[in-house]
Amino acid sequence: MVHCLIIGAAGMLGSTLARQLLAQRRISGKELSRLTLFDQVSVRLPKAGAAVRVDRETGNFEAPQTASGLVASRPDVIFCLAAVVSGEAERDFDKGYRVNLDATRHLFEAIRKAHEEDGYCPRVVFTSSLAVFGSPLPDIIDDDYALTPRSSYGTQKAICELLLADYSRKGFFDGIGIRLPTICIRPGAPNAAASSFFSAILREPLAGLPATLPVGLSVRHWFASPRAAVGFMIHAAEVNSAALEERRNLTMPGVSATVAEEIEALRRVAGEDAVKLIRHEPDPAIEAIITTWPKAFDAQRALQLGFRPDASFRKIVEAYLEEHAPG
Ligand SMILES: NC(=O)c1ccc[n+]([C@@H]2O[C@H](COP(=O)([O-])OP(=O)(O)OC[C@H]3O[C@@H](n4cnc5c(N)ncnc54)[C@H](O)[C@@H]3O)[C@@H](O)[C@H]2O)c1
């Protein structure tokens, strides 16, 4: 019997993870008996079967007392996803550090106190980001590349990776940090992130709507579908942590694709009419940001540990259509 807690459960990935856990009702070969969904906004999900107890909790992760409340019921697996995204963390320095660093540290401390009380030692899955790597970067980044963040968001994620490794080394919890590729196609409305167009140039034409491409066709980046990302999170909860050999943070495998390859995948899946809805309007500010980002990784460690990426960029588009078919 396993109790999972998702912090940030109303978000794009948190809600997809919750739906998948409720669909499979098992994790680590055991029955999922309880799922606690925490967010600052209410979490909407289809009704679960009676077999799984689902608790929805609303609160502010920033408040120091929140974390001790969340660990009071001693969840076996904690998925720590709540965060403010890169654009917001860059604009609002204080908020970025409060949510992305301080709140995560409060959580780690609450677990440590519980560990000291009764030996509690959950699996903690922390979603890190490629933003821990900043330019200048090689074309392909291997697993031994140093963390070189060049944004507040990337710095906050990098600090949390170190904390996670140290708290795990001390045995306070059993942590694993997974650096997620950029998620594509992100469902819903465009957001303010500089990366938003990577999804918008596919999502909007697939819905018959126009989209703007602010960068050149040769821009290359590293992607995973929401489905693959949920697979990574669940595998991170299940993987034998002894195999991590004390290197607790891993770059997730993904698909490296140029904007031209993205558009070609769209053409193959939805035809030329969909491609014609993309209007190229260069935005030097966005291009300047994007060209400093990682292009591709050689994520050998994660592959050897059984993390599975999407098979191709076309599969990423098809996976989106299976879940969000127009009409
Ligand atoms: N989406 C991506 O491309 C991507 C890539 C790399 C890493 N990540 C990481 O994955 C995680 C999930 O990403 P997502 O795309 O689902 O983000 P999201 O913005 O959709 O979800 C984040 C959730 O955290 C919640 N949250 C934020 N501050 C909170 C607070 N103070 N108290 C309570 N809840 C709070 C939000 O309400 C939101 O529901 C994040 O840690 C993010 O940094 C995402």
The ligand as an SDF file (V2000), in Angstrom:
LIG
                    3D

 44 48  0  0  0  0  0  0  0  0999 V2000
    6.9590   22.3510  -18.1770 N   0  0  0  0  0  0  0  0  0  0  0  0
    8.2480   22.2780  -18.4790 C   0  0  0  0  0  0  0  0  0  0  0  0
    8.6460   22.4310  -19.6660 O   0  0  0  0  0  0  0  0  0  0  0  0
    9.2690   21.9750  -17.3960 C   0  0  0  0  0  0  0  0  0  0  0  0
   10.5990   21.7620  -17.7720 C   0  0  0  0  0  0  0  0  0  0  0  0
   11.5380   21.5100  -16.7810 C   0  0  0  0  0  0  0  0  0  0  0  0
   11.1410   21.4720  -15.4590 C   0  0  0  0  0  0  0  0  0  0  0  0
    9.8450   21.6970  -15.1150 N   0  0  0  0  0  0  0  0  0  0  0  0
    9.4760   21.6530  -13.6980 C   0  0  0  0  0  0  0  0  0  0  0  0
    8.3910   20.7480  -13.5230 O   0  0  0  0  0  0  0  0  0  0  0  0
    7.5570   21.1990  -12.4580 C   0  0  0  0  0  0  0  0  0  0  0  0
    6.1140   21.2710  -12.9260 C   0  0  0  0  0  0  0  0  0  0  0  0
    6.0510   22.1090  -14.0840 O   0  0  0  0  0  0  0  0  0  0  0  0
    4.6580   22.4990  -14.7690 P   0  0  0  0  0  0  0  0  0  0  0  0
    4.9790   22.8040  -16.1870 O   0  0  0  0  0  0  0  0  0  0  0  0
    3.6150   21.5310  -14.4170 O   0  0  0  0  0  0  0  0  0  0  0  0
    4.3770   23.8970  -14.0340 O   0  0  0  0  0  0  0  0  0  0  0  0
    2.9850   24.6020  -13.7100 P   0  0  0  0  0  0  0  0  0  0  0  0
    3.2830   26.0570  -13.5880 O   0  0  0  0  0  0  0  0  0  0  0  0
    1.9330   24.1600  -14.6770 O   0  0  0  0  0  0  0  0  0  0  0  0
    2.6150   24.0060  -12.2730 O   0  0  0  0  0  0  0  0  0  0  0  0
    3.2230   24.4200  -11.0810 C   0  0  0  0  0  0  0  0  0  0  0  0
    2.1860   24.3490   -9.9810 C   0  0  0  0  0  0  0  0  0  0  0  0
    2.8120   24.7900   -8.7650 O   0  0  0  0  0  0  0  0  0  0  0  0
    1.8400   25.5180   -8.0480 C   0  0  0  0  0  0  0  0  0  0  0  0
    2.4840   26.4530   -7.1340 N   0  0  0  0  0  0  0  0  0  0  0  0
    3.3610   27.4410   -7.4410 C   0  0  0  0  0  0  0  0  0  0  0  0
    3.6480   28.1490   -6.3560 N   0  0  0  0  0  0  0  0  0  0  0  0
    2.9560   27.5990   -5.3200 C   0  0  0  0  0  0  0  0  0  0  0  0
    2.8350   27.9030   -3.9530 C   0  0  0  0  0  0  0  0  0  0  0  0
    3.4950   28.9260   -3.3930 N   0  0  0  0  0  0  0  0  0  0  0  0
    2.0390   27.1230   -3.1880 N   0  0  0  0  0  0  0  0  0  0  0  0
    1.3470   26.0880   -3.7270 C   0  0  0  0  0  0  0  0  0  0  0  0
    1.4150   25.7540   -5.0370 N   0  0  0  0  0  0  0  0  0  0  0  0
    2.2160   26.5060   -5.8220 C   0  0  0  0  0  0  0  0  0  0  0  0
    1.0560   26.2770   -9.1010 C   0  0  0  0  0  0  0  0  0  0  0  0
   -0.2210   26.6890   -8.6250 O   0  0  0  0  0  0  0  0  0  0  0  0
    0.9770   25.2640  -10.2360 C   0  0  0  0  0  0  0  0  0  0  0  0
   -0.2290   24.5370  -10.1910 O   0  0  0  0  0  0  0  0  0  0  0  0
    8.1460   22.5090  -11.9860 C   0  0  0  0  0  0  0  0  0  0  0  0
    8.9860   22.2500  -10.8750 O   0  0  0  0  0  0  0  0  0  0  0  0
    8.9760   22.9830  -13.1590 C   0  0  0  0  0  0  0  0  0  0  0  0
   10.0300   23.8180  -12.7360 O   0  0  0  0  0  0  0  0  0  0  0  0
    8.8980   21.9370  -16.0550 C   0  0  0  0  0  0  0  0  0  0  0  0
  1  2  1  0
  2  3  2  0
  2  4  1  0
  4  5  1  0
  4 44  2  0
  5  6  2  0
  6  7  1  0
  7  8  2  0
  8  9  1  0
  8 44  1  0
  9 10  1  0
  9 42  1  0
 10 11  1  0
 11 12  1  0
 11 40  1  0
 12 13  1  0
 13 14  1  0
 14 15  2  0
 14 16  1  0
 14 17  1  0
 17 18  1  0
 18 19  2  0
 18 20  1  0
 18 21  1  0
 21 22  1  0
 22 23  1  0
 23 24  1  0
 23 38  1  0
 24 25  1  0
 25 26  1  0
 25 36  1  0
 26 27  1  0
 26 35  1  0
 27 28  2  0
 28 29  1  0
 29 30  1  0
 29 35  2  0
 30 31  1  0
 30 32  2  0
 32 33  1  0
 33 34  2  0
 34 35  1  0
 36 37  1  0
 36 38  1  0
 38 39  1  0
 40 41  1  0
 40 42  1  0
 42 43  1  0
M  CHG  2   8   1  16  -1
M  END
$$$$
